[in-house]
C-alpha cells in the first residue's frame, strides 16, 4: 500500500515559525498518587485530571484546584456530556463508571462496567457514553441522561483510547491486535475494523472530522494516520517513545503526541495525507498524558518527580509527594 508523503524537518518551516511551541507556565498541583488522562473542558476553561482515587478539576488559566470527583478506585478517563450536565469517570479497580454533576462535581451514581474500565468518551449524536474496558476487551455503553447501561459491546481486542466522529460513529484503538474498530453508536455494535499498518500497539487517539482522519499514537514510536471513510492507514510519522496522549488542532493543522520519554512531538498536516514533524518539545520525563484545548490552542501535560525504581525491578517508581505539576505548552507569540 502506498502511504501518504512524510517529510521530517529539524525545525519548523518558514510559514510555521510563529508556531514554535514552548512550556509557557508550570503549576505545581501536588497531591499523592499517579495519574492518567488529562481531559480539557474548553467551554469552562478547566481540566479533568485522573489521580488514582479521584479526578482533579483544575482551572486552565491559573492552575487552581476547582474541586475533585471523589470515591474512585483506579481513576483513568473522564467524559464530559455537556447537554445532560453529567460527567463520567472510569473507576478501573472496581470495574465501574462514576457519574457526577458537572457543576458541583458531586457523585450521582456508580454504573457497572467491566474489567479494566480505562478510557471513556461521549458521543453527542447518540447521547451515549462509551467506556473502553481494556482487559475485558469490551465497551460499556451508557445513556448519558439516565446513567443506565444500554449494553456491552465485544470489541475483539484490548481497547485504549477512542474518539467520536460526531456522525454516529465512534472509533477505538485495539492495542493488542494493532487495529482500529468502528462502532455504530446507535446500533451499539462494531461494524468495521482495520490494521494500523506500520504502527504497533496503538494507544492514544485524536480526530480530524473535516478531513475524516484519525491519528493513532503507537508504542512502537509511530503515529498512524487513518482515512476513516476508507478504513485504512494513509500516512505515518515518527514520534517519541511511550506515547499515551494525542491531540489535533484544526485551527493550526498540528497533530500532537505526548511521550513518556520527555518529548511532545508536533506534526504539521500539510494536506490530508501529507505530514511532517516540525518540532520536538522537551518536557519532563513521564509527561505521557496530554489534553488539547481547541479554543485557546494550548496543550496541557502533567508529570512529577519520582523516587527510586522498585528493588524488584517490577512496576513504576513512586511519585514523590507534592511534586505533581501541570505544564502549559503554547505557541510563541500567543
N, C-alpha and C positions, 0 to 999 in steps of 0.2 A: 504494500500500500504506500502511495506517495503522500508524505506528510507535508504540512504547510511549512513555509520558509521560516527559519530561525536564524537570527544574527545576534552574536554576542558582542557587546561593546564594554570597554573598561569604564567608561563614564557616559553620562547622558549626552545624546547628540544635541546639536545647537538649538533646535526648536524646543528641547526639553530642559534647557539649562535652568529655567525658573522652577523646575520641579525636582530639584535636588533635595532629598529628604534628610532630616536630622532629628535627633531627640531634642525637642524644644523644652519639655518640662518633665521633671521626675517628682512624683508624690509618694512619700512613704505612707503606706496604709497600715502596716503592722498586722498583728493578729497571728495566731498559731495555725499551723497546718499547710498542706499543699493547696493546689488549685487546679482548675481545668478551664472550661470555655469562658471567654470574655464576650459578652453579647451587648452591643450598643442598642439603646432605645433613643434613636435620633430625635424623635418628636419631643422628648422631655429632657434631652441633654444629659443622659445618665447611662451608666454601665451596670450590667448584672455580671458579677464575677463569682464563679463557683469556688467555695473554700471548704471542702470536705464535709462539714456538718452544718453548712449554712450557705446562703448566697448573699454576698455583699452588694449593696446598691450604692454606687459612687457617682458623685457629680462630675461630669466630664470636664467642666471648666476650671475646677479648683481642687479636685481630688478629695473633697469632703465626703465622709460617710453619711448617706441619707437614711440608711436603715438596713435591716437584714431580714431575709427569709430564713426562719429557723426550723429546727426539727427534721433536718435532712441527714440521711445516713449514706454518705458517699455521693457528694454533690458533683455533677458533671455539667449538664447543659441547662439552658433556660430558653423558653419560648414565650414570646410576647403576643398576646391576642388582644389587640387594641380595641376592637369592636366590643367584645363582651366585657372588657376591662379585667381580664384574667391573665395571670402569668402561670407558667408551668415549669417546674424544676424537677429534673430526674434525681432519684434517690436510689443509687445503684445497689447498695448493700442490702436493702430490704425490698428490692425489686418493685419499686413503686414510683409514682409521679405525684409531687405535691402541687396542688392548685392553690394559688394565692391571689389576693386583691392587689392590683397594680398601683393603687393609691396608698394603701396603708401597709402593704406587704404582709398582711395577716393571712394565716393559713385558712383556706376554705374547705379543704378536703384532701384525702390521700387516696390515690387511684391505683389499683393493682396494675402492674406492667409485666415485666418478665426479667429473667436473669441478666444482670449487667446492663440495666437501663442506663444509657450513656447520653448520646446527643439527642436533641429534641428540636422540632421545628413546627411552625404554624403555617398552615395553608389557608389563606383568606377566602378563596372562592368556595371551598367546601366547609369553611369554618370548623376545621378539624386540626388537631394536633397529632403529630406523628413522633412517638418515642422510638428511637433506634436502639434495640436491645442486642448488644454485642454477642455475648456468649449464647443467648437464646436464638440467634440468627433470625430475629423477627422484628416487626414493628407493631407497637400497640397504638391503635387509632382511637382517639378520644374526642368526643364532642366538646368544643371549646366553650360552649354556653353552659351546658349542664355538668360537665366534668365526668360524664359517663363513658365507659368503654364501648366503642362501636364494634370492634373486632380486633383480632391479632392476625397479622399477615406473615406468612413464612417467606423469607427472603432468599433462602438458598445459600447463605453465606453470612459472614460476620460484618454487620454494618458499622461504619464510623459516622462521619458527618454527612448531611444532606442539604437539599435546597428545594424550595417551591418555585416553580416557573410562573406561577400566577395564572396559568391557563388550564388548570385542572390536573396538572401532572406534578409529581413530586419525585425527586431523584436522590439516590443514596449511593455512597461508595461501599463496596464489599472488599474489605482489606485482605481477607484470606484467599479469595479467589481472583483478586485484581480485576474487578468488574464494577460497572455502574448498573444499577437497576432503575427502571422507570415504573412508577406506581401511578395507577389511575386513582386519584384521591377520592372521587365519589364512589366508584365501584369497590374501592379498597382492595385492589389486587395488583400484583406485578404483571405488567403487560409486555415488557421488553427488557433485555439486558445486552450489554456488550463489554468486551475486554478493554481495559485501559492499556492498549498496546504500547510497549516501550516504557511502561511506568508500573512498577510493582508496589504492592501494599498501599493503595490509595487510602488516605485518611481524611484530610481537610477538603472542603469543597466551597466554591464560590460560583456565582452565576451571572451571566450577561444575557438578559432576556431580549435585548434589542437585536442581537446577532445570533441568538439561540446557541450560546456556547456555555459549556460547563468547564470549570477549572478544578482538576483533582490534584492535590498535592500528595506526592507519594514518598514513602520512606526510603525508596531507592535513590532519592536525590533528584527527582524529576517532577515537573509539573506537566500533566497531560491536559490538552485542550480537546474537548469533545464537541462535535456538532450534534446536539441532542435531537434535532429533527431527523438527521440521517442515522443516528445511533452508531457513531464511530469516532475514533480519535483522529484529529486532523493536524495536530501540531504538538510538539513537546519542547520544553525548555529546562535547563538545569537550575536547581535551587539548592539551598543548604541542606545539611543533614538533620534529621529528627524533626521534620515538619509536623505541625499539629494545627496550624491555623492558616486561613486563606481569605482573601477579600478581593473584590473587583470594584473599582471606582469608575462608573460610567462618565463622570464629569471630566476625568483626566485620561481615561483609557489605560489606566495602570492596573496591573494584577499584582497582588502581594502574597508572599508566602513567609510565615514566621517559623523559625527553625531553632531547635534546641542547641545548636552549635554556636549560638550567639550572633545570628545574622537574620536580617529581613531582606529577602530578595524582592527587588522591584523589577517587574517585567512590563514593557510597554506593548500595547496592542496597536500595531501599525495598520492592520486590516484584520478581518475576522479570522483569517488563517495565518497571519504573519505576526510574529512576536520576537522581541529582543530584550535581553537583560540590560537594563540601563543603570542599575546601581545595586550595590550590596551594602546595606546599612548595618554598622556594627551595633549590636545590642548586648545586654548582659547574658551570660550563659544561662540556659534554661528558659529563655523567652520564646517558648514554642507556641504560645497561645496568643491570639490577637483578635481585635474587633475593629471593623472599619465603619466610621460614621460617614455615610454618603452625602450628608448635608454640609459638614464642615471640612470634609476630605482629610480628616485626621485618622491615623492608625494608633490604636492603643494596645500596648503589650505589657505583660506583667512578668516579674521574676523576683528572686530573693537570693540571699546568701545561704550557703549550705554548710553543714557540718561534714565531718569525715565520712568516707564511704563505709558501709557496714563491714565489719570484720569477716563476715561470712562470704562477702563478695556478691551477695544477692540483694536486690532491692535498691532503692534510691537513697542518697544521703538525706538526713533530716534537714528540714528547713529551720534555720536559726530564728528564734522568736524575735518579732519586731522588725524584721528586715524585708518583709514583703512590700514591693513597691510597684507603682503604675508609671509607665513611661508614655509620654505623648509624642508621637512622631508626626511631623508635618513638613510640607514643602517650604524651603527658604523663601522669605518674602511674603508669607501669609500672615 
